[in-house]
């Protein structure tokens, strides 16, 4: 599991494998090596290394380091 963070470092979602989830644990898209897609297959963000970028390549945030999925908090 890897968190999705905005430029201020606030978590707004997470990635498990190739699936992207919001903070309410609902799937909101999928991840490929180069982009994040919404559930209809449309590109939402570009990915370059761990950076997240909009369609104009403006940085919107980053993908955090991998962490172990711990269900104790639910």
Secondary structure by P-SEA (a helix, b strand, c coil): cbbbbcccccccccccccbbbcccccccccccccccccccccccccccccbbbcccccccbbbccccccccccc
